[in-house]
């Protein structure tokens, strides 16, 4: 449970750092460029870097929460039988 809370706090701090420009835009652009090149998709323009980074962070949080929910749901179903 603690790891889930720590994950959410870290993602929130990272998102706030990007949104408030506390993290330098060049560093965010480099990280997104590396991620997008690894996956093989087009890198965003400089004007879109912050928004795309925030979308990536939100997507990761939703995916992780969905996986945890499904794991708990399946575990609950297997215990009730």
Backbone torsions as a table, in degrees:
resi	resn	phi	psi	omega
1	UNK	NA	-38.3	179.9
2	UNK	-64.5	-38.3	-179.8
3	UNK	-65.1	-33.9	177.5
4	UNK	-66.7	-42.7	178.8
5	UNK	-65.1	-43.7	178.7
6	UNK	-62.0	-42.6	178.2
7	UNK	-58.9	-47.1	-179.2
8	UNK	-65.5	-38.8	178.0
9	UNK	-65.2	-43.6	178.7
10	UNK	-63.2	-42.2	178.4
11	UNK	-65.7	-37.6	177.7
12	UNK	-65.9	-44.1	178.7
13	UNK	-64.3	-42.1	178.2
14	UNK	-63.1	-44.9	178.7
15	UNK	-62.6	-42.7	178.3
16	UNK	-66.8	-36.0	177.6
17	UNK	-64.8	-39.1	178.5
18	UNK	-72.5	-43.7	-177.4
19	UNK	-66.3	-36.1	-178.1
20	UNK	-89.5	1.5	-179.3
21	UNK	64.7	23.3	174.0
22	UNK	-70.0	-32.4	173.0
23	UNK	-88.8	127.2	-176.3
24	UNK	-57.7	135.3	-178.8
25	UNK	-58.4	-31.3	178.7
26	UNK	-64.3	-39.3	179.2
27	UNK	-66.7	-41.9	178.0
28	UNK	-63.9	-41.8	179.4
29	UNK	-63.1	-40.0	178.3
30	UNK	-65.3	-42.7	179.5
31	UNK	-64.6	-44.1	179.2
32	UNK	-66.1	-38.9	177.7
33	UNK	-61.0	-43.3	178.0
34	UNK	-63.0	-45.5	180.0
35	UNK	-62.3	-47.7	-177.2
36	UNK	-67.8	-37.3	176.9
37	UNK	-68.3	-36.0	177.5
38	UNK	-64.6	-42.8	179.9
39	UNK	-75.2	-31.1	179.5
40	UNK	96.2	30.6	178.2
41	UNK	-116.7	165.7	-176.7
42	UNK	-68.4	137.0	177.4
43	UNK	-77.9	147.0	-179.5
44	UNK	-74.4	160.4	176.2
45	UNK	-72.5	167.4	-178.3
46	UNK	-60.9	-31.2	-179.8
47	UNK	-73.0	-22.6	-175.4
48	UNK	-100.4	-2.5	-171.7
49	UNK	-60.6	-47.8	-177.7
50	UNK	-62.7	-44.1	-178.6
51	UNK	-64.7	-43.0	-179.7
52	UNK	-65.6	-39.0	177.9
53	UNK	-63.3	-41.2	178.3
54	UNK	-67.0	-35.5	176.5
55	UNK	-65.9	-41.3	177.1
56	UNK	-61.3	-44.1	-179.4
57	UNK	-63.6	-45.1	178.8
58	UNK	-62.8	-39.2	179.3
59	UNK	-64.0	-42.1	179.1
60	UNK	-63.6	-42.4	179.6
61	UNK	-63.4	-43.6	179.6
62	UNK	-64.2	-42.5	-179.9
63	UNK	-64.7	-45.8	-179.8
64	UNK	-64.1	-45.1	178.4
65	UNK	-62.9	-38.9	177.2
66	UNK	-63.3	-42.3	178.5
67	UNK	-65.4	-41.5	177.8
68	UNK	-64.3	-42.8	178.4
69	UNK	-60.7	-46.4	179.7
70	UNK	-63.7	-39.7	177.9
71	UNK	-61.8	-45.8	179.1
72	UNK	-67.1	-37.8	179.5
73	UNK	-64.5	-45.2	179.6
74	UNK	-67.5	-38.7	178.0
75	UNK	-64.5	-38.7	178.5
76	UNK	-65.9	-41.8	179.0
77	UNK	-65.9	-37.5	-178.2
78	UNK	-74.1	-27.2	178.1
79	UNK	-78.3	-29.0	-176.1
80	UNK	-78.3	-14.1	-178.2
81	UNK	-82.1	NA	NA
